Amino acid sequence: MIDVHQHLWPAEFVDRLRARDTAPYLDGWTLHTATEAPYDVDPAAHAIDKRVALEQDLGTALAVVSVSSPLGVEQLGDRDLLDAWHTGAAALPEPFKAWAALDLSEPDVEGLESLLNNGFLGLQLPAHVLGTPAGWAAQGELLAMAERLNKPILVHPGTAQPAADTPGWWAPVVDYANQLQAAWWAWHAYGGRRDFPRLRLCFVAAAGLAPVHHERLAARGGRLGTIDPNLYVDTSSYGPQGIDAVARVLGIDQVVHGTDRPYAEITDHRQGAAATAVVRHDNPHRLLFGVGKPSPERGVQ
């Protein structure tokens, strides 16, 4: 089993968050951000030995961890925080590997290329900077690099908009989903596949269910086009209804297993044994490494 989307904070990253005195920062294990209510982090969720044991029990061959983009780390200008992430993530034991990140306000492109050539499986970008065609165009150098190096890009929710008098679930359910939907449609409006024909992209959380809106797109004069074999969505935070709906639009071969652990867990999507194997192994392998072919005989079950 391959899980393309988890979160695990190495000790170096935790220490740097505690050293900060402005958001985001950790006070003990209480996380303070600029846009969301304080959150009590479970220390066990970031205990590496416990997470390794959990993945071993589940039979996970590879789990790819992601820096927490809702913290805003890609736009803080805090290179020490990003360096702490990369140093700690690079040292994680099996089955963990990691997505690289970078400071988008002043990108170190050479440093990113070095990371991608030395163990990091791809680049993570926050969805909130990709919500317009111009947003995608602004990242053209990074997209070109990922394509040249045969590395995928993970689109993950970024910082939420501050909202008063809303419950704790508001940002993950409303802001994050809206960001992912906007980034999905902006990629299509930008015509990204024209400029980057071989670039592999994965939108977490089923792209906020954006593909399900293809009927509305058609009703308003747009066109989804043919299925893009290099465009994926992961399963995190969605169950059988959401994943079945997305798979009926994109096909099961574009759906990859991602849990968002420790914030969510594996869900039985009731797709049948063959489709489950494709989602949890074949498709993630194609996304991450660009090898293997989809199996057209394996449809939604």
Sequence and secondary structure as in RCSB ss.txt:
>XXXX:A:sequence
MIDVHQHLWPAEFVDRLRARDTAPYLDGWTLHTATEAPYDVDPAAHAIDKRVALEQDLGTALAVVSVSSPLGVEQ
LGDRDLLDAWHTGAAALPEPFKAWAALDLSEPDVEGLESLLNNGFLGLQLPAHVLGTPAGWAAQGELLAMAERLN
KPILVHPGTAQPAADTPGWWAPVVDYANQLQAAWWAWHAYGGRRDFPRLRLCFVAAAGLAPVHHERLAARGGRLG
TIDPNLYVDTSSYGPQGIDAVARVLGIDQVVHGTDRPYAEITDHRQGAAATAVVRHDNPHRLLFGVGKPSPERGV
Q
>XXXX:A:secstr
 EEEEE    HHHHHHHHH SSSSEEETTEEE SSS  EE  GGGG HHHHHHHHHHHT SEEEE   GGGTGGG
S  HHHHHHHHHHHHT  TTEEEEE   TTS  HHHHHHHHTTT  EEEEEGGGSSSHHHHHHTHHHHHHHHHTT
  EEEE       TT  TTHIIIIIHHHHHHHHHHHHHHHTHHHH TT  EEESGGGGGGGGGHHHHHHTT    
S  TTEEEE TT  HHHHHHHHHHH GGGEE    BTSS        HHHHHIIIIIHHHHHHH  S   TT   
 
